[in-house]
Amino acid sequence: GGEYTFLDLWRLDREHEQEVVELEAIRVEVQELKQVADSLATDSAALERLAREQYGLIREGERLYRFVEPDTI
């Protein structure tokens, strides 16, 4: 028991390498999200920009106009 063929070990090595690459990509994404969160927590202009662009929020007294492409109606 516990014996692996060369092919088994090669496959495990390839899987490990792929998981290392995926882990690094996740670490980069987490760092980017931390930077965004920090920006939103400290920069009111960035927070307002996100609210407007992502969620369509407007200030009191403003009007929001949405333009829709004719082929998407």
N, C-alpha and C positions, 0 to 999 in steps of 0.2 A: 504494500500500500504506500501511497504517497509518492509514487514514481511518476515523473513527467517525461514525455518525449521531448525531443528538441523542438518539434513543431508547437507543442503546448507552451513551452517556455518562450518561444519566439512570439506567439500570439499574446501571451501575457505581457511581454515587454512592449509590444505595439500598443496594447490597450492602456498600459501604464503611461506611455508617452503621450497618447491622445488625452488621457485624463489630466495630465500635467498641463498640457496646452489649454484645455478647457478651464481648469482651475485658474490659470493666469488670466484668461479672458474675464472670468468672473471677478477676480481681484481688481482688475482695471475698471470694470463696470461699477463695482462697489465704490472705488475711489472717486470716480466721476460723479456718482450719485451723492456721495458725501459733500463734494464741492458744490453741487447744485443746492443741496439742503442748507449748507452754510451760507451760500449766497442769498437764498430766500429768507433765511433767518436774520441776515444783517443788512440786506439791501432792499429797501421798500420799493424802489423802482423795478427791480428784478421780480419781486413778488407781484406787483401790479401788472407787469408785462405778461407773466405766466397766467394770471387770472384772466386777462383780456384775450390772449391768444389761445390758450388751451380750453378755457371754460366759457368764453364769450361774455364775461362779466363787464358791466359798465358802471360808471359813476352815476350818482343821482343827477337827473337833469339831462343826461346824455341819451342819444338814440343810437341803436345798433342797426345797421343795415347789412343784410347778408345777400351776397350776389351768388346766384346759383347758375351753373352752366346749363344751357337749354337741354342738352342731351341727358342730364341727370335728373330731370323732373319726371 
